[in-house]
Amino acid sequence: MLSFLCSLPILVQIGLLIVGVLGCIKIYLKMTMGICTSTKKLSGKTVIITGANTGIGKETAIDLAKRGARVILACRDLKKAAIAKDDIIRESRNKNVFVRQLDLASLKSVRKFAAEILKSELRLDILINNAGCATIEKKLTEDGLEVQMQSNHFGHFLLTNLLLGLLKKSAPSRIIHVSSVAHAMTKTLDLNNLNSELSYNTGTVYYYSKLSQVLCTRHLAPLISSSGVTVNCLHPGAVETEIFRNAPSWFKMIAAVCFPLFFKSAKEGAQTTIHLAVADEVANITGEYFSDCKVAKTSKLANDVGLAKKLWEVSETFVNLKPEERHF
Ligand SMILES: NC(=O)c1ccc[n+]([C@@H]2O[C@H](COP(=O)([O-])OP(=O)(O)OC[C@H]3O[C@@H](n4cnc5c(N)ncnc54)[C@H](OP(=O)(O)O)[C@@H]3O)[C@@H](O)[C@H]2O)c1
C-alpha cells in the first residue's frame, strides 16, 4: 500500500494527505459533538424562543414542538416567522406553535412583547434567549444603544427581567442564554464603552455582548437559586447558519468552503440548547456555561463576580428597569 502511494505523483500524494487530514478532523468533530439524548416530553409546557425563524433557534423550536410543547416564536420579521411557523408545524406535527413580534433592538418592542406574554400566557416553563447578530459597522438603535449589544445582550436582559415573575410562578423553569466561545476573545470589558462610546470594533462588540450574557448568567443564578428557576448559558459550536450574513464577501467565500467541512449543521448546533431545555440531569444546575451538552470552562473574566454585579447594574440603567420590575 505504502509503496503504491509513494509511486504516485507528488501532487497526488499531497492531495491525498490533505483529504486524509481533513477527513480525520471531520471524524473527530463528529465524535466529540454533544447530542441531546433525553426523550423528555413537554406536553403542557410553554417555551419562548427568540430568533426562532432560522438557524439554531428554528431547529430548537422544531425539536421542542416535537416533544409536545406550546412554542412561541419571538421574531422581529413577521413574514419570515410565518414561513418558519408553517415549517415547524409541518415537521413536528404540533399545531401549538405561535408567532409574536419581538425586536430585541427596541426596548419598546421588548416591553410590548413581554406585556402581551404576561397577559396571554398562564405559564412560562422555558425561556430561550437565542437571537443574535454580528454586524460590521457601528449603528445606534432608537434607544441610543449599540445595535449588536442591544440585540444580543440588553434586549435579552430586559426580556428576562420582565418575564422572571412568570417563570417563578411556573417553577421549576429554565432560562437559557445562547452565548458563544467568543466571550473569551476579549481580555477586558470596559463598562464605559459598552455601546462603543469611546471606540468601535465590530469583533469586540460581539465579544462584549456574548461575555455580558455569561456574566449576567453567573450573577442572576444565586439571586434566584431558591425560586426553582435555573439560568444557564452555552456555546452552540461553530454552526452553519445565517449569522455571518453581514460579513464581507471574501469571508463568505472562505466560509462556503469551510462551513460544510468543519461546521455543525443548525440541527447539530441546537443540541446543547435542547439539552439545557429538557434534560433531567441539568434540572438542578444553574449559573453554568455549557458546550457540547457538558459544563465547560469560561474565560477568567467571565468568572469575575464583581464585574458581573457592575455589568448587571449598568445594564439595569441602560434598559431603564424599574424597581417594581425586579423579581428577586
Ligand atoms: N452560528 C454559529 O457558529 C454561532 C456560534 C456561537 C454562537 N452563536 C449564537 O447562536 C445564536 C443563534 O444564531 P444562529 O447561528 O442561528 O444565527 P442566524 O441563523 O443568523 O439566526 C439569528 C436569529 O436571530 C434573530 N435576530 C437577530 N437580531 C434580532 C433582533 N434585533 N430582534 C429579534 N431577533 C433578532 C434573526 O432574525 P432575522 O432572521 O429576522 O434576522 C434570526 O432569527 C446567536 O445568539 C449567535 O450569537 C452562533
The ligand as an SDF file (V2000), in Angstrom:
LIG
                    3D

 48 52  0  0  0  0  0  0  0  0999 V2000
  -23.6130   30.0720   14.1380 N   0  0  0  0  0  0  0  0  0  0  0  0
  -22.5750   29.9890   14.9500 C   0  0  0  0  0  0  0  0  0  0  0  0
  -21.4950   29.4800   14.5880 O   0  0  0  0  0  0  0  0  0  0  0  0
  -22.6960   30.5110   16.3550 C   0  0  0  0  0  0  0  0  0  0  0  0
  -21.5890   30.3380   17.2260 C   0  0  0  0  0  0  0  0  0  0  0  0
  -21.6940   30.8060   18.5330 C   0  0  0  0  0  0  0  0  0  0  0  0
  -22.8620   31.4160   18.9640 C   0  0  0  0  0  0  0  0  0  0  0  0
  -23.9200   31.5860   18.0960 N   0  0  0  0  0  0  0  0  0  0  0  0
  -25.1330   32.2440   18.6090 C   0  0  0  0  0  0  0  0  0  0  0  0
  -26.2590   31.4420   18.3010 O   0  0  0  0  0  0  0  0  0  0  0  0
  -27.4210   32.2700   18.2760 C   0  0  0  0  0  0  0  0  0  0  0  0
  -28.2750   31.8950   17.0770 C   0  0  0  0  0  0  0  0  0  0  0  0
  -27.5850   32.3040   15.9110 O   0  0  0  0  0  0  0  0  0  0  0  0
  -27.5970   31.4930   14.5340 P   0  0  0  0  0  0  0  0  0  0  0  0
  -26.2340   30.9870   14.3210 O   0  0  0  0  0  0  0  0  0  0  0  0
  -28.7430   30.5790   14.4720 O   0  0  0  0  0  0  0  0  0  0  0  0
  -27.7680   32.7280   13.5290 O   0  0  0  0  0  0  0  0  0  0  0  0
  -28.9170   33.1370   12.4860 P   0  0  0  0  0  0  0  0  0  0  0  0
  -29.2190   31.9930   11.5890 O   0  0  0  0  0  0  0  0  0  0  0  0
  -28.4430   34.4080   11.8760 O   0  0  0  0  0  0  0  0  0  0  0  0
  -30.1880   33.4100   13.4290 O   0  0  0  0  0  0  0  0  0  0  0  0
  -30.2250   34.5420   14.2450 C   0  0  0  0  0  0  0  0  0  0  0  0
  -31.6640   34.8060   14.6410 C   0  0  0  0  0  0  0  0  0  0  0  0
  -31.6770   35.9620   15.4980 O   0  0  0  0  0  0  0  0  0  0  0  0
  -32.6500   36.8660   15.0030 C   0  0  0  0  0  0  0  0  0  0  0  0
  -32.3460   38.2510   15.3920 N   0  0  0  0  0  0  0  0  0  0  0  0
  -31.2320   38.9620   15.1290 C   0  0  0  0  0  0  0  0  0  0  0  0
  -31.3720   40.2140   15.6060 N   0  0  0  0  0  0  0  0  0  0  0  0
  -32.6070   40.2760   16.1870 C   0  0  0  0  0  0  0  0  0  0  0  0
  -33.3470   41.2950   16.8390 C   0  0  0  0  0  0  0  0  0  0  0  0
  -32.8680   42.5370   16.9870 N   0  0  0  0  0  0  0  0  0  0  0  0
  -34.5740   41.0020   17.3180 N   0  0  0  0  0  0  0  0  0  0  0  0
  -35.0920   39.7640   17.1630 C   0  0  0  0  0  0  0  0  0  0  0  0
  -34.4660   38.7580   16.5280 N   0  0  0  0  0  0  0  0  0  0  0  0
  -33.2290   39.0250   16.0530 C   0  0  0  0  0  0  0  0  0  0  0  0
  -32.6290   36.6660   13.4980 C   0  0  0  0  0  0  0  0  0  0  0  0
  -33.8100   37.2040   12.9220 O   0  0  0  0  0  0  0  0  0  0  0  0
  -33.8410   37.6760   11.3560 P   0  0  0  0  0  0  0  0  0  0  0  0
  -33.8410   36.4260   10.5430 O   0  0  0  0  0  0  0  0  0  0  0  0
  -35.0890   38.4760   11.2570 O   0  0  0  0  0  0  0  0  0  0  0  0
  -32.6050   38.4950   11.1460 O   0  0  0  0  0  0  0  0  0  0  0  0
  -32.5520   35.1580   13.4420 C   0  0  0  0  0  0  0  0  0  0  0  0
  -33.8360   34.6130   13.6660 O   0  0  0  0  0  0  0  0  0  0  0  0
  -26.9170   33.7040   18.2860 C   0  0  0  0  0  0  0  0  0  0  0  0
  -27.0880   34.2450   19.5710 O   0  0  0  0  0  0  0  0  0  0  0  0
  -25.4430   33.5790   17.9630 C   0  0  0  0  0  0  0  0  0  0  0  0
  -24.6860   34.6220   18.5180 O   0  0  0  0  0  0  0  0  0  0  0  0
  -23.8590   31.1390   16.8180 C   0  0  0  0  0  0  0  0  0  0  0  0
  1  2  1  0
  2  3  2  0
  2  4  1  0
  4  5  1  0
  4 48  2  0
  5  6  2  0
  6  7  1  0
  7  8  2  0
  8  9  1  0
  8 48  1  0
  9 10  1  0
  9 46  1  0
 10 11  1  0
 11 12  1  0
 11 44  1  0
 12 13  1  0
 13 14  1  0
 14 15  2  0
 14 16  1  0
 14 17  1  0
 17 18  1  0
 18 19  2  0
 18 20  1  0
 18 21  1  0
 21 22  1  0
 22 23  1  0
 23 24  1  0
 23 42  1  0
 24 25  1  0
 25 26  1  0
 25 36  1  0
 26 27  1  0
 26 35  1  0
 27 28  2  0
 28 29  1  0
 29 30  1  0
 29 35  2  0
 30 31  1  0
 30 32  2  0
 32 33  1  0
 33 34  2  0
 34 35  1  0
 36 37  1  0
 36 42  1  0
 37 38  1  0
 38 39  2  0
 38 40  1  0
 38 41  1  0
 42 43  1  0
 44 45  1  0
 44 46  1  0
 46 47  1  0
M  CHG  2   8   1  16  -1
M  END
$$$$
